[in-house]
Amino acid sequence: MSVVFRIDSPYRSPYELHRLTFGSGSPSVAIVAGLHGNELNAIHAVNMLVSALRVQRPRGTVHLFPLVNTFGADEARKRWPFDDQDINRAFPGDPSGTAVQRIAYALLEASNADVCVDVHSGAPHVRELPQVRAPMSGVELELARAMGLPVVWRRPGARLEASGLVGAWRENGRQALHIVGGRGLTLDSRLSTIIAGGLSGLLAHLGIVPSMGTGQTLADVAHADIETHRAPCGGFFISEVRVGDIVKAGHLLGYLQTPVGGERLGEVRAERRGVVMTLRANPLVHAAELLVRVARQDR
């Protein structure tokens, strides 16, 4: 493990950006987690990959950054705690700027690789089935599909903004992917294991490590193939499914009731066959807030 960037802190130990490197030569892959300090599933998944690589001999180079926002993680916060800035909105960064801008700049420089992957957990109020988000076509889509994650979400222009890490990688001509799985502020080892398996599948596809089998992709979808349910009114949402469940048209996904008294306000039912990819975790909702996403299955 090496420290690729260090900056003094006013009242605690210095901030350090750690990188673990395995193997050498081409091809090269950089995998980043913990840009947001409260996204524990991503951190755990990358550390699981660290454990696997320690007993292998990679044919290529793998750079791993398991936890970027260490100070945010220490306080269970998404953002950098000193000025509440989002590191993932600071790219390409500035070597002479604020602490967050300097971290972003150092990370972008240190993660120079042929293929780059940014791993996240979902927001604290939702749980996400592990999914890789990729462009509609091209080499990056091929790499995304090689992971064998439960969902491949083809998104035109998604996460391409220059202020985000994935967008900054692409601005520099690198192939980049965005993975999301689990829920912020919580750790689900089962979902982390799925993410780690997808990362291992990518390395195997690139010939860096031997293949250990691939996971099963349940849905390969574009935005039009995703059925999104939002709350028609405020209330208390009771889910009747879990992420990864296969549902058919008419399946009860959950229902809304009043927080006081439990009076039934309405039901949420699937419109077609698919896999539950996003599910509300915090049951208290306001009108128009996300409840469930179902990714269509044709088989």
C-alpha positions as CSV (number, residue, x, y, z in Angstrom):
1,M,0.0,0.0,0.0
2,S,1.3,3.4,-0.9
3,V,0.3,7.0,0.0
4,V,-0.2,8.9,-3.2
5,F,-1.3,12.1,-1.6
6,R,-1.1,13.7,1.8
7,I,-2.5,16.9,3.3
8,D,-2.3,18.3,6.8
9,S,-5.4,18.5,8.9
10,P,-5.9,21.2,11.4
11,Y,-6.9,19.1,14.4
12,R,-6.5,15.4,13.6
13,S,-4.1,13.1,11.8
14,P,-3.2,14.2,8.2
15,Y,-5.4,13.1,5.4
16,E,-3.8,10.4,3.2
17,L,-5.0,8.9,-0.1
18,H,-4.1,5.2,-0.2
19,R,-3.6,3.1,-3.3
20,L,-3.0,-0.6,-3.4
21,T,-1.3,-1.9,-6.5
22,F,-1.2,-5.5,-7.7
23,G,0.8,-6.8,-10.7
24,S,2.5,-4.7,-13.4
25,G,2.3,-3.9,-17.1
26,S,-0.8,-3.9,-19.4
27,P,-3.7,-3.9,-19.3
28,S,-4.3,-1.6,-16.4
29,V,-7.4,-1.1,-14.3
30,A,-8.2,1.4,-11.5
31,I,-11.1,0.8,-9.1
32,V,-12.2,3.6,-6.7
33,A,-14.6,3.4,-3.8
34,G,-15.4,5.6,-0.8
35,L,-15.6,8.9,-2.6
36,H,-18.7,9.3,-0.4
37,G,-17.9,8.4,3.2
38,N,-21.2,6.8,4.0
39,E,-21.2,4.2,1.1
40,L,-20.0,1.2,3.0
41,N,-21.0,-1.6,0.5
42,A,-18.6,-0.1,-2.1
43,I,-15.7,0.0,0.4
44,H,-16.3,-3.6,1.5
45,A,-16.6,-4.9,-2.1
46,V,-13.2,-3.4,-3.1
47,N,-11.6,-4.7,0.1
48,M,-12.9,-8.1,-0.8
49,L,-11.2,-7.8,-4.2
50,V,-8.0,-6.8,-2.3
51,S,-8.1,-10.1,-0.4
52,A,-8.5,-12.1,-3.6
53,L,-5.7,-10.3,-5.4
54,R,-3.3,-10.9,-2.6
55,V,-3.3,-14.7,-3.4
56,Q,-3.2,-14.3,-7.2
57,R,-0.6,-13.2,-9.8
58,P,-2.3,-10.6,-12.0
59,R,-1.2,-10.4,-15.6
60,G,-1.5,-6.7,-15.8
61,T,-1.9,-3.8,-13.3
62,V,-4.7,-3.3,-10.8
63,H,-4.8,-0.1,-8.8
64,L,-7.4,-0.1,-5.9
65,F,-8.5,2.9,-3.9
66,P,-10.9,1.3,-1.2
67,L,-11.6,4.5,0.7
68,V,-11.1,8.0,-0.6
69,N,-13.1,10.1,1.8
70,T,-11.6,8.8,5.0
71,F,-12.7,11.8,7.1
72,G,-16.3,11.5,5.8
73,A,-16.3,7.8,6.7
74,D,-15.1,8.6,10.2
75,E,-18.3,10.7,10.7
76,A,-20.6,8.6,8.5
77,R,-21.0,11.5,6.1
78,K,-21.3,11.5,2.4
79,R,-19.4,14.7,1.9
80,W,-16.0,16.1,3.1
81,P,-16.9,17.1,6.6
82,F,-14.9,20.3,6.9
83,D,-16.8,22.3,4.2
84,D,-19.6,19.9,3.2
85,Q,-18.2,19.6,-0.3
86,D,-18.8,16.5,-2.5
87,I,-15.5,15.2,-3.8
88,N,-17.3,13.6,-6.8
89,R,-18.3,17.1,-7.9
90,A,-14.8,18.6,-7.7
91,F,-13.2,16.9,-10.7
92,P,-10.9,17.5,-12.5
93,G,-9.7,19.2,-9.3
94,D,-7.0,21.7,-8.7
95,P,-3.5,21.1,-7.1
96,S,-3.6,24.6,-5.6
97,G,-7.3,24.7,-4.6
98,T,-9.3,23.6,-1.6
99,A,-8.7,20.3,0.2
100,V,-11.5,18.6,-1.8
101,Q,-10.1,20.0,-5.1
102,R,-6.6,18.8,-4.3
103,I,-7.9,15.3,-3.4
104,A,-9.8,15.2,-6.6
105,Y,-6.8,16.2,-8.6
106,A,-4.5,13.7,-6.9
107,L,-7.0,10.9,-7.4
108,L,-7.5,11.6,-11.0
109,E,-3.7,11.6,-11.6
110,A,-3.1,8.4,-9.5
111,S,-5.9,6.4,-11.2
112,N,-4.5,6.6,-14.6
113,A,-5.4,3.3,-16.2
114,D,-6.9,1.8,-19.4
115,V,-10.1,0.9,-17.6
116,C,-11.5,2.8,-14.6
117,V,-14.4,1.9,-12.3
118,D,-16.1,4.1,-9.8
119,V,-18.0,2.0,-7.2
120,H,-20.8,3.5,-5.0
121,S,-23.6,2.4,-2.7
122,G,-27.1,3.8,-3.1
123,A,-28.5,6.7,-1.2
124,P,-29.4,6.1,2.5
125,H,-33.1,6.1,1.7
126,V,-33.0,3.5,-1.1
127,R,-31.5,0.0,-1.6
128,E,-30.0,-0.8,-5.0
129,L,-29.6,-4.2,-6.6
130,P,-25.9,-4.2,-7.8
131,Q,-25.9,-2.6,-11.2
132,V,-23.4,-1.2,-13.7
133,R,-24.3,2.0,-15.5
134,A,-22.7,2.3,-19.0
135,P,-23.2,4.1,-22.3
136,M,-25.7,2.8,-24.8
137,S,-23.0,1.1,-27.0
138,G,-19.3,0.7,-27.5
139,V,-16.4,-0.9,-25.6
140,E,-17.6,0.3,-22.2
141,L,-20.9,-1.5,-22.7
142,E,-19.0,-4.7,-23.6
143,L,-16.9,-4.3,-20.4
144,A,-20.1,-3.7,-18.3
145,R,-21.7,-6.8,-19.6
146,A,-18.6,-8.9,-18.9
147,M,-19.0,-8.2,-15.2
148,G,-22.1,-10.3,-14.9
149,L,-23.8,-8.0,-12.4
150,P,-27.6,-8.3,-11.9
151,V,-28.4,-5.2,-13.9
152,V,-26.8,-3.5,-16.8
153,W,-28.3,0.0,-17.2
154,R,-27.5,1.6,-20.5
155,R,-27.8,5.4,-20.0
156,P,-27.1,8.1,-22.7
157,G,-24.9,10.7,-21.3
158,A,-25.3,9.6,-17.7
159,R,-22.5,10.5,-15.3
160,L,-20.6,12.2,-18.1
161,E,-20.4,15.7,-16.4
162,A,-16.9,16.9,-16.1
163,S,-17.3,17.5,-12.4
164,G,-17.8,13.7,-11.7
165,L,-15.0,11.2,-11.6
166,V,-16.4,9.0,-14.4
167,G,-16.8,12.1,-16.6
168,A,-13.3,13.3,-15.8
169,W,-11.9,9.9,-16.7
170,R,-13.7,9.9,-20.0
171,E,-12.5,13.5,-20.7
172,N,-9.0,12.1,-20.4
173,G,-9.7,9.3,-22.9
174,R,-10.1,6.5,-20.4
175,Q,-12.8,3.8,-20.5
176,A,-14.9,4.3,-17.4
177,L,-17.8,2.5,-15.7
178,H,-20.1,3.4,-12.7
179,I,-21.3,0.7,-10.3
180,V,-24.0,1.2,-7.7
181,G,-25.2,-1.4,-5.1
182,G,-26.7,-1.6,-1.7
183,R,-27.7,1.3,0.6
184,G,-25.8,4.2,2.1
185,L,-25.0,4.0,5.8
186,T,-25.6,0.3,5.9
187,L,-23.5,-2.8,5.1
188,D,-25.0,-5.7,3.2
189,S,-22.3,-8.3,2.8
190,R,-24.4,-10.3,0.3
191,L,-24.6,-7.3,-2.1
192,S,-21.0,-6.4,-1.5
193,T,-20.0,-10.0,-2.5
194,I,-22.0,-9.6,-5.7
195,I,-20.2,-6.3,-6.5
196,A,-16.8,-7.9,-5.8
197,G,-17.7,-10.8,-8.1
198,G,-18.5,-8.3,-10.8
199,L,-15.2,-6.5,-10.4
200,S,-13.4,-9.9,-10.5
201,G,-15.4,-10.8,-13.7
202,L,-14.1,-7.6,-15.3
203,L,-10.5,-8.4,-14.5
204,A,-11.0,-11.9,-15.9
205,H,-12.5,-10.5,-19.1
206,L,-9.4,-8.4,-19.5
207,G,-7.1,-11.4,-18.9
208,I,-5.7,-10.1,-15.7
209,V,-6.8,-12.9,-13.5
210,P,-8.2,-16.4,-14.2
211,S,-12.0,-16.6,-14.6
212,M,-13.8,-17.9,-11.6
213,G,-17.2,-17.9,-13.3
214,T,-19.5,-15.0,-13.9
215,G,-22.6,-13.8,-12.2
216,Q,-26.0,-13.7,-13.7
217,T,-27.3,-10.6,-15.4
218,L,-31.1,-10.5,-14.8
219,A,-31.8,-7.4,-16.8
220,D,-30.0,-5.5,-19.6
221,V,-32.0,-2.3,-20.0
222,A,-32.2,1.3,-21.2
223,H,-34.2,3.9,-19.4
224,A,-37.4,3.1,-21.4
225,D,-37.2,-0.5,-20.0
226,I,-37.4,0.6,-16.4
227,E,-40.7,1.0,-14.7
228,T,-40.5,3.7,-12.0
229,H,-43.0,4.0,-9.2
230,R,-43.2,7.2,-7.2
231,A,-45.4,8.1,-4.2
232,P,-48.7,9.6,-5.2
233,C,-48.9,11.3,-1.8
234,G,-47.0,11.4,1.5
235,G,-47.2,8.4,3.8
236,F,-45.6,5.4,5.2
237,F,-44.4,2.9,2.5
238,I,-44.5,-0.8,3.3
239,S,-42.6,-2.9,0.8
240,E,-43.7,-6.4,-0.1
241,V,-40.6,-7.3,-2.2
242,R,-36.8,-7.2,-1.9
243,V,-34.2,-6.1,-4.5
244,G,-33.5,-8.9,-6.8
245,D,-37.1,-10.3,-6.7
246,I,-38.6,-11.3,-10.0
247,V,-42.1,-10.0,-10.3
248,K,-44.9,-10.3,-12.9
249,A,-47.6,-7.8,-14.0
250,G,-50.0,-7.2,-11.1
251,H,-47.5,-8.3,-8.4
252,L,-48.0,-6.2,-5.2
253,L,-44.7,-4.3,-4.7
254,G,-45.9,-2.4,-1.6
255,Y,-48.5,-0.1,-0.2
256,L,-48.8,3.3,1.4
257,Q,-50.5,3.9,4.7
258,T,-50.9,6.9,7.1
259,P,-48.0,7.1,9.5
260,V,-50.5,7.6,12.4
261,G,-53.2,5.0,12.5
262,G,-52.1,2.9,9.5
263,E,-55.0,3.7,7.2
264,R,-54.4,2.2,3.7
265,L,-53.8,5.0,1.2
266,G,-53.0,2.9,-1.9
267,E,-51.1,0.1,-3.5
268,V,-48.1,-0.1,-5.8
269,R,-48.3,-3.0,-8.3
270,A,-45.9,-4.1,-11.1
271,E,-47.0,-3.3,-14.6
272,R,-44.9,-6.0,-16.3
273,R,-42.5,-8.8,-15.7
274,G,-39.1,-7.6,-14.3
275,V,-36.6,-7.6,-11.5
276,V,-36.8,-5.2,-8.6
277,M,-33.6,-3.1,-8.9
278,T,-34.3,-0.2,-6.6
279,L,-36.5,-0.2,-3.4
280,R,-37.3,2.5,-0.9
281,A,-35.6,1.7,2.4
282,N,-36.8,4.7,4.5
283,P,-40.6,4.2,4.7
284,L,-41.5,7.8,5.4
285,V,-42.1,9.4,2.0
286,H,-43.4,12.6,0.5
287,A,-45.4,13.0,-2.7
288,A,-43.4,12.1,-5.9
289,E,-40.5,10.5,-4.1
290,L,-39.1,7.3,-5.5
291,L,-40.5,4.0,-4.2
292,V,-39.6,1.2,-6.6
293,R,-37.8,0.6,-9.9
294,V,-38.5,-2.5,-11.8
295,A,-36.2,-3.4,-14.7
296,R,-38.0,-5.2,-17.5
297,Q,-37.3,-8.8,-18.3
298,D,-38.2,-10.3,-21.7
299,R,-37.7,-13.9,-20.6
